[in-house]
Amino acid sequence: MKKTKHVIIISLILGVIGFACKKEDNNMLDEQNTNYSENILKSINKFKQTMESGVKSGGSMHIDTAVWNLEALISYENAYPDSSSRDFITVESYYTLHVDADSMATDAAVQAVYQLMLDSVDHHLSQIDAGMKFLVFCDVELIEVVGNTAFVQATNGYGFNLVLGWYTPFDDDWIWGSLGSSLAGNCSGTDFTSDGSNEIQYRLNHPAVQIPGPGSYTDYVTVYRTDSDLDFDRRIYWDFDGILNNCLNINNLNDYLTEAHDLIYSYDDPLTPNYIEGFRPQGKDFISIEITDEWISDPNMNSDYLHQYKITYAKPFIIQE
C-alpha cells in the first residue's frame, strides 16, 4: 500500500504542477491561443456547413484540407476526449476519394466520405456491448494518392464501461497479459475478467484528478512504443524467460503504472535524440492509451512477452461559449 500511495501523491503533484504551468502559459499566450481557437472554430463551422448542405455546391478542396477537416469536424461534433472509461479500443476504417491531377476532391465526394465515417462510428458503437460507450477521438490520415484515387484511413478510439476514482490501488496479482481472445486472469487462477496489461490500461485511461479540458482537440497523433524503444530500461513490461503465465504482483503493477504515467505525460527531449525522456509530443495533450500483449520468438527459439503502448495525443483548442 505504501507504493500505491506514492503513485497517487506523485500523480497529484504532477497534476497540480501541470495545471499551474498550463495556467501560466495560457496567461502569457492568451491572445495567441484565442486567435488560434477562433480560427479553428471558423474552419470547422465552414466545413460543417459544406458537409451538411443539401445543395451540391460544385466546389472542391485539396485532399489534405479534406482530411484535416474531416478529422476536426467529427472529433468536435461527436467525440468526448475528456471523458473517462474503464475500457478503450481503437478501430481502423478505410475510404477512397476520387481526386483530379492536382489532388483536388469535389465537395460532393468529401461529403459522401464524411457520411460514411459517421455511419462507421454508429456501427462501431453498436458492436460494443456496454451501457456506457462513446467516441473518444477520430484520427484521419491520408495514406497515399494513386492516380486519381486518394486512400484515407480513419482510426477511431472508443471508451466504454464507466469507472470512477484516481489510479485506484491494485488489489490483486495479475498475469502479464493474454495471447489470443481469452483473458489470462489473476495469478491465483480465480478471476478471469482481466489481466496485467488491462489493469494498467484501465487506470491510465481514467485518472480521477482531471484538469478541465480546453474544449476540444485537433491534429491527433498516435505514438507506438515498447520497451525496446527505451534501450531495455524495463520501463514497459518485457520478459525474456519464456514463461507464458508470468505473474505481475502488486508491486510490479505499481512500478509499471508509475513508469507509464511518467512516459505518457513527459515530453520527448529534442536536444537528446538518443535518450527518450517521455513520449508526449510538444504542444499536445494525452487523450488515451491502448496496451496490447505481444509475443516474439527470436532466432534462438526463445519466447519474449511484452506490452506495446499505443498512445493517442492531440492539440487542444479553447471553446469560448
FENWO-V403505 format. One record per residue. N is the residue number from 1. PSI is psi in whole degrees, 0 to 359 (none if undefined). Layout:
N,PSI + N,PSI
//
This chain:
1,329 + 2,318 + 3,323 + 4,316 + 5,323 + 6,319 + 7,314 + 8,314 + 9,314 + 10,316 + 11,320 + 12,316 + 13,316 + 14,321 + 15,317 + 16,316 + 17,316 + 18,321 + 19,317 + 20,316 + 21,318 + 22,320 + 23,318 + 24,317 + 25,321 + 26,324 + 27,322 + 28,326 + 29,31 + 30,313 + 31,319 + 32,316 + 33,320 + 34,315 + 35,319 + 36,313 + 37,319 + 38,319 + 39,321 + 40,312 + 41,323 + 42,317 + 43,317 + 44,314 + 45,323 + 46,317 + 47,323 + 48,317 + 49,320 + 50,317 + 51,328 + 52,1 + 53,134 + 54,350 + 55,126 + 56,119 + 57,336 + 58,3 + 59,180 + 60,166 + 61,156 + 62,148 + 63,325 + 64,320 + 65,319 + 66,315 + 67,312 + 68,315 + 69,324 + 70,313 + 71,312 + 72,316 + 73,314 + 74,319 + 75,317 + 76,318 + 77,332 + 78,346 + 79,156 + 80,76 + 81,341 + 82,11 + 83,153 + 84,148 + 85,158 + 86,322 + 87,155 + 88,135 + 89,160 + 90,146 + 91,131 + 92,138 + 93,154 + 94,143 + 95,161 + 96,147 + 97,143 + 98,132 + 99,158 + 100,191 + 101,338 + 102,16 + 103,33 + 104,134 + 105,143 + 106,154 + 107,322 + 108,319 + 109,318 + 110,321 + 111,319 + 112,318 + 113,322 + 114,315 + 115,321 + 116,321 + 117,319 + 118,319 + 119,323 + 120,318 + 121,313 + 122,318 + 123,314 + 124,316 + 125,324 + 126,337 + 127,351 + 128,118 + 129,80 + 130,148 + 131,326 + 132,118 + 133,147 + 134,159 + 135,129 + 136,318 + 137,161 + 138,113 + 139,112 + 140,133 + 141,137 + 142,117 + 143,306 + 144,164 + 145,121 + 146,111 + 147,240 + 148,19 + 149,126 + 150,129 + 151,123 + 152,138 + 153,134 + 154,122 + 155,114 + 156,133 + 157,134 + 158,135 + 159,146 + 160,155 + 161,112 + 162,136 + 163,132 + 164,157 + 165,164 + 166,200 + 167,91 + 168,144 + 169,143 + 170,134 + 171,11 + 172,162 + 173,138 + 174,147 + 175,144 + 176,322 + 177,194 + 178,141 + 179,118 + 180,198 + 181,346 + 182,137 + 183,140 + 184,332 + 185,192 + 186,171 + 187,336 + 188,352 + 189,26 + 190,351 + 191,117 + 192,32 + 193,356 + 194,188 + 195,181 + 196,315 + 197,321 + 198,319 + 199,322 + 200,316 + 201,317 + 202,313 + 203,320 + 204,331 + 205,357 + 206,58 + 207,137 + 208,325 + 209,100 + 210,125 + 211,132 + 212,133 + 213,163 + 214,345 + 215,298 + 216,183 + 217,154 + 218,177 + 219,57 + 220,147 + 221,143 + 222,131 + 223,127 + 224,130 + 225,143 + 226,177 + 227,335 + 228,338 + 229,351 + 230,23 + 231,37 + 232,44 + 233,359 + 234,37 + 235,341 + 236,143 + 237,129 + 238,124 + 239,137 + 240,4 + 241,355 + 242,9 + 243,122 + 244,313 + 245,56 + 246,133 + 247,128 + 248,112 + 249,178 + 250,319 + 251,319 + 252,313 + 253,319 + 254,319 + 255,313 + 256,327 + 257,316 + 258,314 + 259,318 + 260,317 + 261,315 + 262,316 + 263,321 + 264,317 + 265,349 + 266,145 + 267,147 + 268,132 + 269,108 + 270,343 + 271,344 + 272,79 + 273,339 + 274,359 + 275,122 + 276,109 + 277,317 + 278,175 + 279,350 + 280,122 + 281,149 + 282,134 + 283,10 + 284,153 + 285,150 + 286,135 + 287,307 + 288,166 + 289,142 + 290,124 + 291,120 + 292,154 + 293,129 + 294,152 + 295,132 + 296,133 + 297,119 + 298,174 + 299,337 + 300,11 + 301,22 + 302,152 + 303,129 + 304,135 + 305,132 + 306,167 + 307,139 + 308,131 + 309,131 + 310,99 + 311,132 + 312,130 + 313,164 + 314,161 + 315,126 + 316,153 + 317,154 + 318,138 + 319,116 + 320,116 + 321,none
//
